[in-house]
């Protein structure tokens, strides 16, 4: 039976329903529902997205050049990703196929800063408490404040890595969150030499701390053999790669692999994504379920993000990150690593690559150039922009009329592509850790650990730092409440 899709109804008298609402230390609001049969076995696992954003609809009727700044409001953590994906689509609408060298490098620098700050925030603030204290440890200290108290050096390095990424965003867009920067066919202002020099001042520390984060994740993963099996399953993988198969965040061709590493396709033009992707709708979630059309919706779902990218690429263009990629691959005996918790290890390898790439770009004379906007050609009625956001492959697709007004939009956000995989992960964890009788805080966090590995951006809006109230109820087949566990807004648990 495929996870999250069956004929089972929550009202089915042969099942019991457990709801975990909301899931914490992720971006946005979601809940988990576990449906059990009369023998207390997991029949189905559902990861619900309970918010509706509606961006695809309400940007209709707006001029296309406004879109990059509207859609970045999808997210307070990765607005740059949405702005850049939309900007690439808008370039096409404006008839621009190639940017100036300076504009291209400024966008890449902006993107590296975005990924660095997002990866640092996710690992150090949202995830490291689970690994440094244990999944079932005391929740009072299993948070960023506990990390600051017990491991101040690690926590401060995380804070500074994120701050540096935000400074790059501020230098280029004027603000750390929801700034401007892109124009149809280019960028709106140059990077000043003052900002460049200031950013170069700290780059050696950024490289050092990024490398430390990779080593920490490798140590955590290899020293705990049980991590390799936690929420782990084989899957297909999808991402962009460069022309030579290198890790690529800003522009490339689509590459997909089967679980054994064989190619499904390679260097597929993302402007033709509708030929290979379909989106399934299910009644219990506002989030769609994408799949590879040629494999069908049962076998065609896939994973995106750091694990997919490091598994899929043939090399990384910067030396330190490439050395770490080789160690990662060696751990998997040069086969794709399917461990869900390995997302964190791959995430920090990418952070190191971002730091190295930032250093290279800051030393590039083009980065402070003033030729920022390419000459425009004939306007088009359709534009498709695809990039690798921190959480995975991000699609922005727009159609306009003769006046340049948006008539249709389609966005496939990274977390959407991981939707089926997250459902699969929670089912596996629930099967292993739920005894069919008692709901414990440790069980809840094990389920959340599985979801957090994907760094899901559920509403594409904000991070929740673990202070949100949560209630889980166990209801028997007769509809009577058997057990309840509540977490209040202060983080205290009450049975």
ABEGO torsion letter per residue (X at the ends): XBBGBBABBAABAABBBBBBOBBBGBBEBBBBBBBBBAAGBBABBBBBBABBAGAAAAABGBBAAAAAAAAAAABAAAAAAAAAAAAAAAAAAAGBABBBAAAAAAAAAAAAAAAAAAAAAAAAAAAAAAAAAEAABBAAABBAAAAAAABAAAAAAAAAAAAAAAAAAAAAAGBABGBBGBBBGEBABBBBAAAAAAAAAAAAAAAAAAAAAAAAAAAAAAABAAAAABGBBBBBBBBBBBAAGBBBAABEBBBBBBAAGBBABBGBBAAAAAAABBBBBBAABABBBBBBAAAEAAAABBBBEAAAAAAABABBABAAAAAAAAAAAAAAGGBBBABAAAAAAAAAAAAAAAAAAAAAAAABAAAABABABBBBBBBBABBBBBBBBAAEBBBBBBBBBAAGBBABBBBBBAAAAAAAAAAAAAAAAAAAABAGABBBAAAAAAAAAAAAAAGBBAAGABBBAGABBBBBBBBBAAGBBABBBBBBAAGBBBX
